[in-house]
Amino acid sequence: MYIELKSGYGDSGPAWISHVTFSKSGRTVYFNGKALKRNERGGISGNYYDLESGDEYWVSGVKKRGTNRHWAGSGKIQLDVNAVTDFLQHTGQAEVDSKQYEICSNIKATAPKDFFEMENEKHISQDEWPEEE
């Protein structure tokens, strides 16, 4: 998957191509120690948000043409060393273009169970808040 941090960066935020894990519902993406939840309300510039920080992310499939960055975006994309073979096979490239991608090995494994309580805690609406005395 292609993941790009949008909050504070617009179209030139840090970006990665890596393997991810999805929740059973498919609405949460687990990546690099983060749980990215699908933004059902429509974010400002991202389609997912970090459950802990609220930062917005763009998450999408890897494009075969290598045009994952938005048309106005810039900066190298971090390509997870564990995803290089799949990336090259998917895009039909013989080698990684070092002008667009930098191979990295610092992407952390993410266990969905680490976020279970956070994702499943009951959220109450403002109308249900207890009265202040």
DSSP file (Angstrom, degrees, kcal/mol; ACC not computed):
  #  RESIDUE AA STRUCTURE BP1 BP2  ACC     N-H-->O    O-->H-N    N-H-->O    O-->H-N    TCO  KAPPA ALPHA  PHI   PSI    X-CA   Y-CA   Z-CA
    1    1 A M              0   0    0      0, 0.0    17,-2.0     0, 0.0     2,-0.5   0.000 360.0 360.0 360.0 155.5    0.0    0.0    0.0
    2    2 A Y  E     -AB  17  60A   0     58,-3.5    58,-2.3    15,-0.2     2,-0.4  -0.905 360.0-176.0-101.1 127.4    1.0    3.6   -0.5
    3    3 A I  E     +AB  16  59A   0     13,-2.7    13,-2.9    -2,-0.5     2,-0.4  -0.993   3.5 179.5-128.8 128.9    0.7    5.7    2.7
    4    4 A E  E     -AB  15  58A   0     54,-2.3    54,-2.8    -2,-0.4     2,-0.5  -0.994  27.2-130.1-134.0 129.2    1.4    9.5    2.8
    5    5 A L  E     + B   0  57A   0      9,-2.6     8,-0.3    -2,-0.4    52,-0.2  -0.650  28.5 174.0 -74.6 123.4    1.2   11.8    5.8
    6    6 A K    >>  +     0   0    0     50,-2.6     3,-2.4    -2,-0.5     4,-2.0   0.804  43.4 101.2-100.1 -38.1   -1.0   14.8    4.8
    7    7 A S  T 34 S-     0   0    0     49,-1.5    48,-0.1     1,-0.3    -2,-0.0  -0.283 102.8  -2.2 -56.6 122.1   -1.3   16.8    8.1
    8    8 A G  T 34 S+     0   0    0      1,-0.1    -1,-0.3    -2,-0.1    -2,-0.1   0.436 131.1  63.6  80.1  -0.1    1.0   19.7    8.1
    9    9 A Y  T X4 S-     0   0    0     -3,-2.4     3,-1.3     1,-0.2     2,-0.4   0.602  72.7-159.5-129.1 -19.4    2.5   18.8    4.7
   10   10 A G  T 3< S-     0   0    0     -4,-2.0     3,-0.5     1,-0.2    -1,-0.2  -0.576  77.0 -16.5  67.8-126.2   -0.1   19.0    1.9
   11   11 A D  T 3  S+     0   0    0     -2,-0.4    63,-0.3     1,-0.2    59,-0.3   0.311 134.0  61.8 -96.7   8.2    1.0   16.9   -1.0
   12   12 A S  S <  S+     0   0    0     -3,-1.3    -1,-0.2    61,-0.2    -2,-0.1   0.034  71.8 130.5-123.6  27.4    4.7   16.6    0.0
   13   13 A G  S    S-     0   0    0     -3,-0.5    -7,-0.1    -8,-0.3    61,-0.1  -0.227  72.6 -69.6 -75.0 168.3    4.5   14.8    3.3
   14   14 A P        -     0   0    0      0, 0.0    -9,-2.6     0, 0.0     2,-0.3  -0.306  60.3-167.8 -54.7 140.4    6.6   11.7    4.2
   15   15 A A  E     -A    4   0A   0     61,-0.5    63,-3.1   -11,-0.2     2,-0.3  -0.978  10.6-171.9-139.9 149.6    5.4    8.8    2.1
   16   16 A W  E     -Ac   3  78A   0    -13,-2.9   -13,-2.7    -2,-0.3     2,-0.5  -0.956  19.1-151.7-137.9 152.6    5.9    5.0    2.2
   17   17 A I  E     +Ac   2  79A   0     61,-2.5    63,-2.8    -2,-0.3     2,-0.3  -0.995  46.0 133.2-121.5 123.0    5.2    1.9    0.2
   18   18 A S        -     0   0    0    -17,-2.0     2,-0.3    -2,-0.5    -2,-0.1  -0.967  59.9 -85.7-158.0 165.7    4.9   -1.1    2.5
   19   19 A H        -     0   0    0     -2,-0.3     2,-0.3   -17,-0.0    63,-0.1  -0.612  49.3-173.5 -74.7 146.0    2.9   -4.1    3.4
   20   20 A V        -     0   0    0     -2,-0.3     2,-0.4    11,-0.1    11,-0.2  -0.838  21.1-126.2-132.6 170.4    0.1   -3.3    5.9
   21   21 A T  E     -D   30   0A   0      9,-1.8     9,-3.5    -2,-0.3     2,-0.3  -0.971  21.4-149.8-119.2 139.1   -2.5   -5.3    7.9
   22   22 A F  E     -D   29   0A   0     -2,-0.4     7,-0.2     7,-0.2     5,-0.0  -0.792  17.9-115.5-105.5 150.6   -6.2   -4.5    7.6
   23   23 A S    >   -     0   0    0      5,-2.2     3,-0.6    -2,-0.3    -1,-0.1  -0.270  39.9 -98.7 -69.4 168.5   -8.8   -5.0   10.3
   24   24 A K  T 3  S+     0   0    0      1,-0.2    -1,-0.1     2,-0.1    -2,-0.0   0.874 127.7  47.3 -58.6 -37.2  -11.5   -7.5    9.8
   25   25 A S  T 3  S-     0   0    0      1,-0.1    -1,-0.2     3,-0.0    -3,-0.0   0.688 107.0-128.7 -77.6 -17.9  -13.9   -4.8    8.6
   26   26 A G  S <  S+     0   0    0     -3,-0.6    -2,-0.1     2,-0.2    -1,-0.1   0.487  82.4 108.0  82.3   2.8  -11.2   -3.2    6.4
   27   27 A R        +     0   0    0      1,-0.1    11,-3.5    11,-0.1     2,-0.4   0.529  69.6  58.4 -92.2  -6.2  -11.8    0.2    7.9
   28   28 A T  E     - E   0  37A   0      9,-0.2    -5,-2.2    20,-0.1     2,-0.5  -0.989  64.6-160.5-126.6 134.5   -8.5    0.3    9.9
   29   29 A V  E     -DE  22  36A   0      7,-3.1     7,-3.4    -2,-0.4     2,-0.6  -0.951   9.2-151.4-111.0 127.8   -5.0    0.0    8.4
   30   30 A Y  E     +DE  21  35A   0     -9,-3.5    -9,-1.8    -2,-0.5     2,-0.3  -0.894  31.6 152.6-102.8 122.4   -2.2   -1.1   10.7
   31   31 A F  E >   - E   0  34A   0      3,-2.1     3,-1.7    -2,-0.6    78,-0.1  -0.971  57.5 -12.4-154.7 130.3    1.2    0.3    9.6
   32   32 A N  T 3  S-     0   0    0     76,-0.7    77,-0.2    -2,-0.3     3,-0.1   0.829 127.7 -45.3  51.3  45.6    4.5    1.3   11.2
   33   33 A G  T 3  S+     0   0    0     75,-0.5     2,-0.3     1,-0.3    -1,-0.3   0.618 119.4 106.6  78.1  12.4    3.2    1.2   14.8
   34   34 A K  E <   -E   31   0A   0     -3,-1.7    -3,-2.1    17,-0.0     2,-0.6  -0.880  61.9-143.3-124.6 153.9    0.0    3.1   13.9
   35   35 A A  E     -E   30   0A   0     -2,-0.3    16,-2.6    -5,-0.2     2,-0.6  -0.975  20.6-163.8-112.7 114.3   -3.7    2.4   13.5
   36   36 A L  E     -EF  29  50A   0     -7,-3.4    -7,-3.1    -2,-0.6     2,-0.3  -0.891   7.5-156.1-104.6 116.3   -5.1    4.4   10.7
   37   37 A K  E     -EF  28  49A   0     12,-2.9    12,-2.2    -2,-0.6    -9,-0.2  -0.728  25.4-104.0 -97.2 138.2   -8.8    4.5   10.7
   38   38 A R  E     - F   0  48A   0    -11,-3.5     2,-1.2    -2,-0.3    10,-0.3  -0.367  31.9-129.3 -58.1 131.8  -11.0    5.2    7.6
   39   39 A N    >   +     0   0    0      8,-2.7     3,-0.9     1,-0.2     4,-0.3  -0.726  30.8 176.7 -89.5  94.3  -12.2    8.8    7.7
   40   40 A E  T 3  S+     0   0    0     -2,-1.2    -1,-0.2     1,-0.2    -2,-0.0   0.732  76.1  56.1 -71.0 -23.5  -16.0    8.3    7.1
   41   41 A R  T 3  S-     0   0    0     -3,-0.1    -1,-0.2     1,-0.0    -2,-0.1   0.529 117.8-103.5 -87.9  -6.4  -16.7   12.0    7.5
   42   42 A G    <   -     0   0    0     -3,-0.9    -2,-0.1     5,-0.1     5,-0.1   0.728  34.9-132.1  84.0 108.1  -14.3   13.2    4.9
   43   43 A G        -     0   0    0      3,-0.8     6,-0.0    -4,-0.3     4,-0.0  -0.180  23.3-105.1 -82.2 179.6  -11.1   14.7    6.0
   44   44 A I  S    S-     0   0    0      1,-0.1    -1,-0.1    -2,-0.0     3,-0.1   0.938 105.8 -18.0 -71.8 -47.5   -9.5   17.9    4.8
   45   45 A S  S    S+     0   0    0      1,-0.1     2,-0.3   -35,-0.0    -1,-0.1   0.413 123.3  69.8-140.1  -2.0   -6.8   16.1    2.7
   46   46 A G        -     0   0    0      1,-0.1    -3,-0.8    12,-0.1    12,-0.3  -0.845  56.5-150.5-121.8 158.5   -6.6   12.5    3.9
   47   47 A N  S    S+     0   0    0     10,-1.2    -8,-2.7    -2,-0.3     2,-0.3   0.449  86.7  39.7-103.4  -2.0   -8.9    9.5    3.7
   48   48 A Y  E     -FG  38  57A   0      9,-2.1     9,-2.9   -10,-0.3     2,-0.3  -0.943  67.7-153.8-136.8 159.0   -7.6    8.0    7.0
   49   49 A Y  E     -FG  37  56A   0    -12,-2.2   -12,-2.9    -2,-0.3     2,-0.4  -0.987  26.9-108.3-135.2 149.4   -6.6    9.4   10.4
   50   50 A D  E  >  -F   36   0A   0      5,-2.7     4,-2.3    -2,-0.3   -14,-0.2  -0.613  23.6-142.7 -74.3 123.8   -4.2    8.2   13.1
   51   51 A L  T  4 S+     0   0    0    -16,-2.6    -1,-0.1    -2,-0.4   -15,-0.1   0.816  97.4  39.0 -58.6 -32.3   -6.2    6.9   16.1
   52   52 A E  T  4 S+     0   0    0    -17,-0.3    -1,-0.2     1,-0.1   -16,-0.0   0.919 130.4  21.7 -86.9 -47.1   -3.7    8.3   18.5
   53   53 A S  T  4 S-     0   0    0      2,-0.1    -2,-0.2     1,-0.0     3,-0.1   0.715  89.0-130.5 -97.0 -22.4   -2.6   11.6   17.0
   54   54 A G     <  +     0   0    0     -4,-2.3    -3,-0.1     1,-0.3   -47,-0.0   0.383  53.0 152.8  83.3  -4.1   -5.5   12.5   14.7
   55   55 A D        -     0   0    0     -6,-0.1    -5,-2.7     1,-0.1     2,-0.3  -0.277  44.2-121.1 -58.6 143.8   -3.1   13.2   11.8
   56   56 A E  E     - G   0  49A   0     -7,-0.2   -50,-2.6    -3,-0.1   -49,-1.5  -0.686  30.5-174.4 -91.5 142.9   -4.5   12.6    8.4
   57   57 A Y  E     -BG   5  48A   0     -9,-2.9    -9,-2.1    -2,-0.3   -10,-1.2  -0.947  23.0-134.8-131.5 151.1   -3.0   10.1    6.0
   58   58 A W  E     -B    4   0A   0    -54,-2.8   -54,-2.3    -2,-0.3     2,-0.4  -0.950  27.4-176.1-103.4 125.2   -3.7    9.2    2.4
   59   59 A V  E     +B    3   0A   0     -2,-0.5     2,-0.3   -56,-0.2   -56,-0.2  -0.988  16.5 140.3-124.6 128.3   -3.8    5.4    1.9
   60   60 A S  E     -B    2   0A   0    -58,-2.3   -58,-3.5    -2,-0.4     3,-0.1  -0.955  51.6 -78.8-154.3 171.6   -4.2    3.8   -1.5
   61   61 A G        -     0   0    0     -2,-0.3     2,-0.4   -60,-0.2     0, 0.0  -0.327  56.7 -94.0 -69.9 160.5   -3.0    0.9   -3.6
   62   62 A V        -     0   0    0      1,-0.0     2,-0.3    -2,-0.0    -1,-0.1  -0.653  40.7-129.5 -78.8 127.6    0.3    1.2   -5.4
   63   63 A K    >   -     0   0    0     -2,-0.4     3,-1.3     1,-0.1     5,-0.2  -0.595   3.5-138.6 -81.1 137.1   -0.1    2.5   -8.9
   64   64 A K  T 3  S+     0   0    0     -2,-0.3    -1,-0.1     1,-0.3    -2,-0.0   0.811 102.7  57.6 -63.5 -30.8    1.6    0.5  -11.6
   65   65 A R  T 3  S-     0   0    0      2,-0.1    -1,-0.3     1,-0.0    26,-0.0   0.574 111.4-119.1 -78.7  -7.7    2.7    3.7  -13.4
   66   66 A G  S <  S+     0   0    0     -3,-1.3     3,-0.3     1,-0.1     2,-0.2   0.736  75.2 128.7  78.4  21.8    4.6    4.8  -10.3
   67   67 A T        +     0   0    0      1,-0.2    -1,-0.1     0, 0.0    -3,-0.1  -0.322  17.4 131.6-105.8  49.6    2.5    8.0  -10.0
   68   68 A N        +     0   0    0     -2,-0.2    -1,-0.2    -5,-0.2     2,-0.1   0.867  49.5  83.7 -71.3 -36.2    1.5    7.6   -6.3
   69   69 A R  S    S-     0   0    0     -3,-0.3   -57,-0.1     1,-0.1   -58,-0.1  -0.422  94.9-101.8 -66.3 141.7    2.4   11.1   -5.3
   70   70 A H    >   -     0   0    0    -59,-0.3     3,-1.9     1,-0.1    -1,-0.1  -0.232  41.0 -99.9 -57.4 154.7   -0.3   13.7   -6.0
   71   71 A W  T 3  S+     0   0    0      1,-0.3    -1,-0.1    -3,-0.1    -2,-0.1   0.771 125.1  40.5 -53.2 -28.9    0.4   15.8   -9.2
   72   72 A A  T 3  S+     0   0    0      2,-0.0    -1,-0.3     0, 0.0   -61,-0.1   0.521  96.9 106.1 -97.3  -6.1    1.7   18.6   -7.0
   73   73 A G    <   -     0   0    0     -3,-1.9     2,-0.3   -63,-0.1   -61,-0.2  -0.221  44.2-177.4 -76.2 162.3    3.6   16.5   -4.5
   74   74 A S        +     0   0    0    -63,-0.3    -4,-0.1     2,-0.1     2,-0.1  -0.950  28.8  78.8-149.9 169.5    7.3   16.0   -4.2
   75   75 A G  S    S-     0   0    0     -2,-0.3     2,-0.1     2,-0.1    -6,-0.1  -0.025  75.7 -67.9 106.3 150.1    9.9   14.1   -2.2
   76   76 A K        -     0   0    0     25,-0.1   -61,-0.5    -2,-0.1     2,-0.5  -0.383  44.2-128.6 -70.9 147.8   11.2   10.6   -2.3
   77   77 A I  E     - h   0 101A   0     23,-2.8    25,-2.4   -63,-0.1     2,-0.6  -0.848  19.6-125.4 -97.2 130.2    8.9    7.7   -1.3
   78   78 A Q  E     -ch  16 102A   0    -63,-3.1   -61,-2.5    -2,-0.5     2,-0.7  -0.666  24.0-157.8 -77.1 119.9   10.3    5.4    1.4
   79   79 A L  E     -ch  17 103A   0     23,-2.6    25,-2.4    -2,-0.6   -61,-0.2  -0.895  18.9-124.0-104.8 114.6   10.1    1.8    0.0
   80   80 A D  E >>  - h   0 104A   0    -63,-2.8     3,-2.5    -2,-0.7     4,-0.6  -0.342  12.4-134.7 -58.8 128.0   10.0   -0.9    2.7
   81   81 A V  G >4 S+     0   0    0     23,-2.9     3,-0.6     1,-0.3     4,-0.3   0.802 106.6  58.2 -55.2 -30.4   12.9   -3.3    2.0
   82   82 A N  G 34 S+     0   0    0     22,-0.2    -1,-0.3     1,-0.2     4,-0.2   0.549 108.3  45.9 -77.8  -7.0   10.4   -6.1    2.7
   83   83 A A  G <> S+     0   0    0     -3,-2.5     4,-2.7   -66,-0.2    -1,-0.2   0.383  81.5  98.3-113.6   0.9    8.1   -4.9   -0.1
   84   84 A V  H <X S+     0   0    0     -3,-0.6     4,-2.8    -4,-0.6     5,-0.3   0.924  84.0  48.0 -59.0 -48.9   10.7   -4.3   -2.8
   85   85 A T  H  > S+     0   0    0     -4,-0.3     4,-2.2     1,-0.2    -1,-0.2   0.930 115.3  44.8 -60.2 -46.7   10.1   -7.6   -4.7
   86   86 A D  H  > S+     0   0    0      2,-0.2     4,-2.7    -4,-0.2    -1,-0.2   0.892 113.0  52.4 -63.4 -39.7    6.4   -7.2   -4.6
   87   87 A F  H  X S+     0   0    0     -4,-2.7     4,-2.5     2,-0.2     6,-0.3   0.940 111.0  45.8 -61.3 -49.3    6.7   -3.6   -5.7
   88   88 A L  H  X>S+     0   0    0     -4,-2.8     4,-1.5     1,-0.2     5,-0.8   0.899 114.6  48.0 -63.7 -40.4    8.9   -4.4   -8.7
   89   89 A Q  H  <5S+     0   0    0     -4,-2.2    -1,-0.2    -5,-0.3    -2,-0.2   0.920 113.3  48.1 -65.2 -43.3    6.6   -7.3   -9.7
   90   90 A H  H  <5S+     0   0    0     -4,-2.7    -2,-0.2     1,-0.2    -1,-0.2   0.888 119.3  37.7 -64.9 -40.5    3.5   -5.1   -9.4
   91   91 A T  H  <5S-     0   0    0     -4,-2.5    -1,-0.2    -5,-0.2    -2,-0.2   0.619 102.9-127.0 -89.4 -13.3    5.0   -2.2  -11.4
   92   92 A G  T  <5 +     0   0    0     -4,-1.5     2,-0.2     1,-0.3    -3,-0.2   0.650  59.3 144.8  76.2  14.3    6.9   -4.3  -14.0
   93   93 A Q      < -     0   0    0     -5,-0.8    -1,-0.3    -6,-0.3    -2,-0.1  -0.546  49.2-146.7 -84.7 152.5   10.1   -2.5  -13.2
   94   94 A A  S    S+     0   0    0      1,-0.2     2,-0.3    -2,-0.2    -1,-0.1   0.767  81.5   5.4 -85.6 -29.5   13.5   -4.2  -13.3
   95   95 A E  S    S-     0   0    0     -7,-0.1     2,-0.3     0, 0.0    -1,-0.2  -0.966  86.6 -87.3-150.4 164.1   14.9   -2.1  -10.5
   96   96 A V        -     0   0    0     -2,-0.3     2,-0.8    -3,-0.1     7,-0.1  -0.595  39.8-124.4 -77.4 130.4   14.0    0.7   -8.1
   97   97 A D    >>  -     0   0    0     -2,-0.3     4,-2.4     1,-0.2     3,-1.3  -0.662  17.8-159.2 -76.7 108.5   14.2    4.2   -9.4
   98   98 A S  T 34 S+     0   0    0     -2,-0.8    -1,-0.2     1,-0.3    -2,-0.0   0.588  87.1  64.6 -69.8  -9.3   16.5    5.9   -6.9
   99   99 A K  T 34 S+     0   0    0      1,-0.1    -1,-0.3   -23,-0.0     3,-0.1   0.786 117.2  25.0 -79.7 -28.0   15.3    9.3   -8.0
  100  100 A Q  T <4 S+     0   0    0     -3,-1.3   -23,-2.8     1,-0.1     2,-0.3   0.697 123.2  44.5-105.4 -26.1   11.7    8.6   -6.8
  101  101 A Y  E  <  -h   77   0A   0     -4,-2.4     2,-0.4   -25,-0.2   -23,-0.2  -0.912  51.8-162.9-129.8 148.2   12.3    5.9   -4.1
  102  102 A E  E     -h   78   0A   0    -25,-2.4   -23,-2.6    -2,-0.3     2,-0.3  -0.992  26.5-130.5-126.5 122.7   14.6    5.3   -1.1
  103  103 A I  E     -h   79   0A   0     -2,-0.4     2,-0.3   -25,-0.2   -23,-0.2  -0.559  33.1-176.2 -74.9 131.4   14.7    1.8    0.3
  104  104 A C  E     -h   80   0A   0    -25,-2.4   -23,-2.9    -2,-0.3   -22,-0.2  -0.893  29.8-168.3-129.7 158.1   14.3    1.8    4.0
  105  105 A S        +     0   0    0     -2,-0.3   -25,-0.1   -25,-0.2    -1,-0.1   0.137  68.0  91.2-128.3  18.0   14.3   -0.8    6.8
  106  106 A N        +     0   0    0      2,-0.1     2,-0.5   -74,-0.0    -1,-0.1   0.211  48.4 122.3-103.5  15.3   12.9    1.2    9.7
  107  107 A I        -     0   0    0     -3,-0.1     2,-0.2     1,-0.0   -74,-0.1  -0.686  57.4-134.9 -83.1 124.7    9.2    0.4    9.3
  108  108 A K        -     0   0    0     -2,-0.5   -76,-0.7     1,-0.1   -75,-0.5  -0.487  14.2-113.8 -81.5 144.7    7.9   -1.2   12.5
  109  109 A A        -     0   0    0     -2,-0.2     2,-0.5   -77,-0.2   -78,-0.1  -0.482  32.7-149.0 -68.3 147.8    5.7   -4.3   12.6
  110  110 A T        -     0   0    0    -80,-0.2   -80,-0.1    -2,-0.1   -78,-0.1  -0.982   6.1-153.3-129.7 124.0    2.2   -3.4   14.0
  111  111 A A    >   -     0   0    0     -2,-0.5     3,-1.8     1,-0.1     4,-0.3  -0.847   9.7-148.8 -96.1 119.7    0.0   -5.7   16.0
  112  112 A P  G >  S+     0   0    0      0, 0.0     3,-2.0     0, 0.0     4,-0.3   0.832  95.8  67.5 -54.5 -32.9   -3.7   -5.0   15.6
  113  113 A K  G >  S+     0   0    0      1,-0.3     3,-1.0     2,-0.2     4,-0.4   0.774  87.0  68.3 -61.3 -24.6   -4.2   -6.3   19.2
  114  114 A D  G <  S+     0   0    0     -3,-1.8    -1,-0.3     1,-0.2     4,-0.2   0.713 107.9  38.0 -65.7 -18.7   -2.2   -3.3   20.5
  115  115 A F  G <> S+     0   0    0     -3,-2.0     4,-2.6    -4,-0.3     5,-0.2   0.331  85.1 105.0-112.6   4.5   -5.1   -1.1   19.4
  116  116 A F  H <> S+     0   0    0     -3,-1.0     4,-1.7    -4,-0.3    -2,-0.1   0.924  83.4  43.5 -55.8 -52.1   -8.0   -3.3   20.3
  117  117 A E  H  > S+     0   0    0     -4,-0.4     4,-1.0     1,-0.2    -1,-0.2   0.914 114.1  50.6 -62.1 -42.8   -9.1   -1.4   23.4
  118  118 A M  H  4 S+     0   0    0      1,-0.2     3,-0.4     2,-0.2    -1,-0.2   0.903 113.7  44.6 -62.8 -41.4   -8.7    2.0   21.7
  119  119 A E  H  < S+     0   0    0     -4,-2.6    -1,-0.2     1,-0.2    -2,-0.2   0.758 119.1  42.0 -74.2 -24.5  -10.8    1.0   18.7
  120  120 A N  H  < S+     0   0    0     -4,-1.7    -1,-0.2    -5,-0.2    -2,-0.2   0.372  79.4 120.0-109.7   4.7  -13.5   -0.7   20.8
  121  121 A E  S  < S-     0   0    0     -4,-1.0     2,-0.3    -3,-0.4    -3,-0.0  -0.447  74.4-102.3 -69.1 145.9  -14.0    1.7   23.7
  122  122 A K        -     0   0    0     -2,-0.1     2,-0.5     1,-0.0    -1,-0.1  -0.508  33.3-151.9 -71.9 127.9  -17.6    3.0   23.8
  123  123 A H        -     0   0    0     -2,-0.3     2,-0.4    -3,-0.0    -1,-0.0  -0.877   9.2-157.2-100.4 129.8  -17.8    6.5   22.5
  124  124 A I        -     0   0    0     -2,-0.5     2,-0.1     1,-0.0     5,-0.0  -0.828  15.4-120.9-108.0 147.8  -20.6    8.6   23.9
  125  125 A S    >   -     0   0    0     -2,-0.4     3,-1.4     1,-0.1     4,-0.4  -0.352  30.2-106.2 -78.8 165.2  -22.1   11.6   22.3
  126  126 A Q  G >  S+     0   0    0      1,-0.3     3,-1.1     2,-0.2    -1,-0.1   0.815 120.3  61.9 -61.3 -30.5  -22.1   15.1   23.9
  127  127 A D  G 3  S+     0   0    0      1,-0.2    -1,-0.3     0, 0.0    -3,-0.0   0.742 102.0  52.0 -66.1 -23.0  -25.8   14.6   24.6
  128  128 A E  G <  S+     0   0    0     -3,-1.4    -1,-0.2     2,-0.1    -2,-0.2   0.484  80.8 118.3 -93.6  -3.8  -25.0   11.6   26.8
  129  129 A W  S <  S-     0   0    0     -3,-1.1     3,-0.1    -4,-0.4    -3,-0.0  -0.324  74.8-102.0 -62.5 144.6  -22.4   13.4   28.9
  130  130 A P        -     0   0    0      0, 0.0    -1,-0.1     0, 0.0     2,-0.1  -0.349  41.1-100.0 -66.7 149.0  -23.3   13.5   32.6
  131  131 A E        -     0   0    0     -3,-0.1     2,-0.3     1,-0.1    -3,-0.0  -0.417  35.0-121.4 -66.5 141.1  -24.6   16.8   34.0
  132  132 A E              0   0    0      1,-0.1    -1,-0.1    -2,-0.1    -3,-0.0  -0.664 360.0 360.0 -82.9 141.2  -22.1   19.0   35.8
  133  133 A E              0   0    0     -2,-0.3    -1,-0.1     0, 0.0    -2,-0.0   0.423 360.0 360.0-100.7 360.0  -23.0   19.9   39.4
